[in-house]
Amino acid sequence: MILREASFEDAPALAEIYAHHVLHGFGTFEEEPPSAEELGQRLAEVRARGLPWLVAEDEEDGGLLGYAYASTFRTRSAYRFTVEDSVYVAPDSQGRGVGRALLGELIARCEALGARQMLAVIGDSANAPSIALHRAMGFEMCGTTRAVGFKAGRWVDIVSMQRPLGDGAEAPPSGDGIL
């Protein structure tokens, strides 16, 4: 697989991957799949903040295997050194190391930008694959917020996990942060 920055031409494939997760899972609390145009707008917003949006591309056929991006955790200035990750893998590519490769590269790029903490807000406390991926990549459990979403006829939790980047909280940050 090839890891690269997402392009606007990837928007239809991004929307297809994401639609599967919207319709068949609880990793996202969206209930209606957004259009390719909407995914393109989201990509533009991430890029406007100088944050990475990566795709894993199949080296043989050029199809997208998955994607990951960083977003601001919150917009208030004190959060400017904290990012939140999102990782989505195509259903037929799960279990092949795609998520691990994407998240590893995302972590490295966010560290290079000067981010100090990365948060994962994982939909569904039963989402064992995402929790395991984040744990394997150095995230620690922060807590579970119970029954904050209602999707597909049931209440859904969110799991919060956190990973320090670079020096984490061991030293004051340098630079202006990400906002």
Contacts in CASP RR format, 6 or more apart in sequence:
PFRMAT RR
TARGET T0000
AUTHOR 0000-0000-0000
METHOD contacts of the structure
MODEL  1
MILREASFEDAPALAEIYAHHVLHGFGTFEEEPPSAEELGQRLAEVRARG
LPWLVAEDEEDGGLLGYAYASTFRTRSAYRFTVEDSVYVAPDSQGRGVGR
ALLGELIARCEALGARQMLAVIGDSANAPSIALHRAMGFEMCGTTRAVGF
KAGRWVDIVSMQRPLGDGAEAPPSGDGIL
1 56 0 8 1.000
1 57 0 8 1.000
1 58 0 8 1.000
1 59 0 8 1.000
1 65 0 8 1.000
1 98 0 8 1.000
1 101 0 8 1.000
2 56 0 8 1.000
2 57 0 8 1.000
2 59 0 8 1.000
3 54 0 8 1.000
3 55 0 8 1.000
3 56 0 8 1.000
3 57 0 8 1.000
3 101 0 8 1.000
3 102 0 8 1.000
3 105 0 8 1.000
4 54 0 8 1.000
4 55 0 8 1.000
4 57 0 8 1.000
5 52 0 8 1.000
5 53 0 8 1.000
5 54 0 8 1.000
5 55 0 8 1.000
6 14 0 8 1.000
6 43 0 8 1.000
6 53 0 8 1.000
6 54 0 8 1.000
6 55 0 8 1.000
6 67 0 8 1.000
6 69 0 8 1.000
8 40 0 8 1.000
8 43 0 8 1.000
8 44 0 8 1.000
10 43 0 8 1.000
10 55 0 8 1.000
10 64 0 8 1.000
10 67 0 8 1.000
11 36 0 8 1.000
11 37 0 8 1.000
11 39 0 8 1.000
11 40 0 8 1.000
11 43 0 8 1.000
12 36 0 8 1.000
13 55 0 8 1.000
13 63 0 8 1.000
13 64 0 8 1.000
14 36 0 8 1.000
14 39 0 8 1.000
14 40 0 8 1.000
14 43 0 8 1.000
14 55 0 8 1.000
14 64 0 8 1.000
14 67 0 8 1.000
15 33 0 8 1.000
15 34 0 8 1.000
15 35 0 8 1.000
15 36 0 8 1.000
15 38 0 8 1.000
15 39 0 8 1.000
16 90 0 8 1.000
17 64 0 8 1.000
17 66 0 8 1.000
17 67 0 8 1.000
17 88 0 8 1.000
17 89 0 8 1.000
17 90 0 8 1.000
18 28 0 8 1.000
18 33 0 8 1.000
18 34 0 8 1.000
18 39 0 8 1.000
18 88 0 8 1.000
19 33 0 8 1.000
20 90 0 8 1.000
20 91 0 8 1.000
21 27 0 8 1.000
21 28 0 8 1.000
21 88 0 8 1.000
22 28 0 8 1.000
22 30 0 8 1.000
22 31 0 8 1.000
22 32 0 8 1.000
22 33 0 8 1.000
22 34 0 8 1.000
23 33 0 8 1.000
24 91 0 8 1.000
25 124 0 8 1.000
25 152 0 8 1.000
26 123 0 8 1.000
26 124 0 8 1.000
26 126 0 8 1.000
26 127 0 8 1.000
26 151 0 8 1.000
26 152 0 8 1.000
26 156 0 8 1.000
27 122 0 8 1.000
27 123 0 8 1.000
27 124 0 8 1.000
27 127 0 8 1.000
27 130 0 8 1.000
28 123 0 8 1.000
29 123 0 8 1.000
29 149 0 8 1.000
29 151 0 8 1.000
29 156 0 8 1.000
31 151 0 8 1.000
34 42 0 8 1.000
43 53 0 8 1.000
43 69 0 8 1.000
46 52 0 8 1.000
46 53 0 8 1.000
46 69 0 8 1.000
46 70 0 8 1.000
46 71 0 8 1.000
47 53 0 8 1.000
49 71 0 8 1.000
49 72 0 8 1.000
49 178 0 8 1.000
49 179 0 8 1.000
50 113 0 8 1.000
50 178 0 8 1.000
51 69 0 8 1.000
51 70 0 8 1.000
51 71 0 8 1.000
51 72 0 8 1.000
51 83 0 8 1.000
51 110 0 8 1.000
51 113 0 8 1.000
51 178 0 8 1.000
52 69 0 8 1.000
52 70 0 8 1.000
52 105 0 8 1.000
52 106 0 8 1.000
52 109 0 8 1.000
52 110 0 8 1.000
52 113 0 8 1.000
53 67 0 8 1.000
53 68 0 8 1.000
53 69 0 8 1.000
53 70 0 8 1.000
54 67 0 8 1.000
54 68 0 8 1.000
54 69 0 8 1.000
54 102 0 8 1.000
54 105 0 8 1.000
54 106 0 8 1.000
54 109 0 8 1.000
55 64 0 8 1.000
55 65 0 8 1.000
55 66 0 8 1.000
55 67 0 8 1.000
56 64 0 8 1.000
56 65 0 8 1.000
56 66 0 8 1.000
56 67 0 8 1.000
56 89 0 8 1.000
56 93 0 8 1.000
56 98 0 8 1.000
56 99 0 8 1.000
56 101 0 8 1.000
56 102 0 8 1.000
57 63 0 8 1.000
57 64 0 8 1.000
57 65 0 8 1.000
58 64 0 8 1.000
58 65 0 8 1.000
64 90 0 8 1.000
65 89 0 8 1.000
65 90 0 8 1.000
65 93 0 8 1.000
65 96 0 8 1.000
65 98 0 8 1.000
66 87 0 8 1.000
66 88 0 8 1.000
66 89 0 8 1.000
66 90 0 8 1.000
66 93 0 8 1.000
66 98 0 8 1.000
66 99 0 8 1.000
66 102 0 8 1.000
67 87 0 8 1.000
67 88 0 8 1.000
67 102 0 8 1.000
68 85 0 8 1.000
68 86 0 8 1.000
68 87 0 8 1.000
68 88 0 8 1.000
68 99 0 8 1.000
68 102 0 8 1.000
68 103 0 8 1.000
68 105 0 8 1.000
68 106 0 8 1.000
69 85 0 8 1.000
69 86 0 8 1.000
69 106 0 8 1.000
70 83 0 8 1.000
70 84 0 8 1.000
70 85 0 8 1.000
70 86 0 8 1.000
70 106 0 8 1.000
70 109 0 8 1.000
70 110 0 8 1.000
70 115 0 8 1.000
70 118 0 8 1.000
71 83 0 8 1.000
71 84 0 8 1.000
71 86 0 8 1.000
72 79 0 8 1.000
72 80 0 8 1.000
72 82 0 8 1.000
72 83 0 8 1.000
72 84 0 8 1.000
72 178 0 8 1.000
72 179 0 8 1.000
73 79 0 8 1.000
73 82 0 8 1.000
73 83 0 8 1.000
73 84 0 8 1.000
73 117 0 8 1.000
73 119 0 8 1.000
74 82 0 8 1.000
75 179 0 8 1.000
77 179 0 8 1.000
79 179 0 8 1.000
80 176 0 8 1.000
80 177 0 8 1.000
80 178 0 8 1.000
80 179 0 8 1.000
81 114 0 8 1.000
81 115 0 8 1.000
81 116 0 8 1.000
81 117 0 8 1.000
81 173 0 8 1.000
81 177 0 8 1.000
81 178 0 8 1.000
82 115 0 8 1.000
82 116 0 8 1.000
82 117 0 8 1.000
82 118 0 8 1.000
82 119 0 8 1.000
83 110 0 8 1.000
83 115 0 8 1.000
83 117 0 8 1.000
83 118 0 8 1.000
83 119 0 8 1.000
83 178 0 8 1.000
84 118 0 8 1.000
84 119 0 8 1.000
84 120 0 8 1.000
84 121 0 8 1.000
85 103 0 8 1.000
85 106 0 8 1.000
85 107 0 8 1.000
85 118 0 8 1.000
85 119 0 8 1.000
85 120 0 8 1.000
87 99 0 8 1.000
87 102 0 8 1.000
87 103 0 8 1.000
87 106 0 8 1.000
87 130 0 8 1.000
87 133 0 8 1.000
89 95 0 8 1.000
89 98 0 8 1.000
89 99 0 8 1.000
89 102 0 8 1.000
90 98 0 8 1.000
94 129 0 8 1.000
95 129 0 8 1.000
99 133 0 8 1.000
100 133 0 8 1.000
100 136 0 8 1.000
100 137 0 8 1.000
103 133 0 8 1.000
103 134 0 8 1.000
103 137 0 8 1.000
104 137 0 8 1.000
107 118 0 8 1.000
107 137 0 8 1.000
107 163 0 8 1.000
107 165 0 8 1.000
110 118 0 8 1.000
110 165 0 8 1.000
111 165 0 8 1.000
111 166 0 8 1.000
113 177 0 8 1.000
113 178 0 8 1.000
114 165 0 8 1.000
114 166 0 8 1.000
114 173 0 8 1.000
114 174 0 8 1.000
114 175 0 8 1.000
114 177 0 8 1.000
114 178 0 8 1.000
115 165 0 8 1.000
115 177 0 8 1.000
115 178 0 8 1.000
116 164 0 8 1.000
116 165 0 8 1.000
116 166 0 8 1.000
116 167 0 8 1.000
116 168 0 8 1.000
116 169 0 8 1.000
116 173 0 8 1.000
117 162 0 8 1.000
117 163 0 8 1.000
117 164 0 8 1.000
117 165 0 8 1.000
117 168 0 8 1.000
117 169 0 8 1.000
118 139 0 8 1.000
118 162 0 8 1.000
118 163 0 8 1.000
118 164 0 8 1.000
118 165 0 8 1.000
119 142 0 8 1.000
119 160 0 8 1.000
119 161 0 8 1.000
119 162 0 8 1.000
120 130 0 8 1.000
120 134 0 8 1.000
120 139 0 8 1.000
120 159 0 8 1.000
120 160 0 8 1.000
120 161 0 8 1.000
120 162 0 8 1.000
120 163 0 8 1.000
121 158 0 8 1.000
121 159 0 8 1.000
121 160 0 8 1.000
122 130 0 8 1.000
122 131 0 8 1.000
122 134 0 8 1.000
122 158 0 8 1.000
122 159 0 8 1.000
122 160 0 8 1.000
122 161 0 8 1.000
123 130 0 8 1.000
123 156 0 8 1.000
123 157 0 8 1.000
123 158 0 8 1.000
123 159 0 8 1.000
124 156 0 8 1.000
124 157 0 8 1.000
124 158 0 8 1.000
124 159 0 8 1.000
125 144 0 8 1.000
125 146 0 8 1.000
125 157 0 8 1.000
125 158 0 8 1.000
125 159 0 8 1.000
127 159 0 8 1.000
131 141 0 8 1.000
131 159 0 8 1.000
131 161 0 8 1.000
134 161 0 8 1.000
134 163 0 8 1.000
135 141 0 8 1.000
135 161 0 8 1.000
137 163 0 8 1.000
138 163 0 8 1.000
139 161 0 8 1.000
139 162 0 8 1.000
139 163 0 8 1.000
140 161 0 8 1.000
140 162 0 8 1.000
140 163 0 8 1.000
141 159 0 8 1.000
141 160 0 8 1.000
141 161 0 8 1.000
142 160 0 8 1.000
142 161 0 8 1.000
142 162 0 8 1.000
143 159 0 8 1.000
143 160 0 8 1.000
144 157 0 8 1.000
144 158 0 8 1.000
144 159 0 8 1.000
144 160 0 8 1.000
145 157 0 8 1.000
145 158 0 8 1.000
145 160 0 8 1.000
146 155 0 8 1.000
146 157 0 8 1.000
147 155 0 8 1.000
147 156 0 8 1.000
147 157 0 8 1.000
148 156 0 8 1.000
148 157 0 8 1.000
148 158 0 8 1.000
149 155 0 8 1.000
149 156 0 8 1.000
149 158 0 8 1.000
150 156 0 8 1.000
END
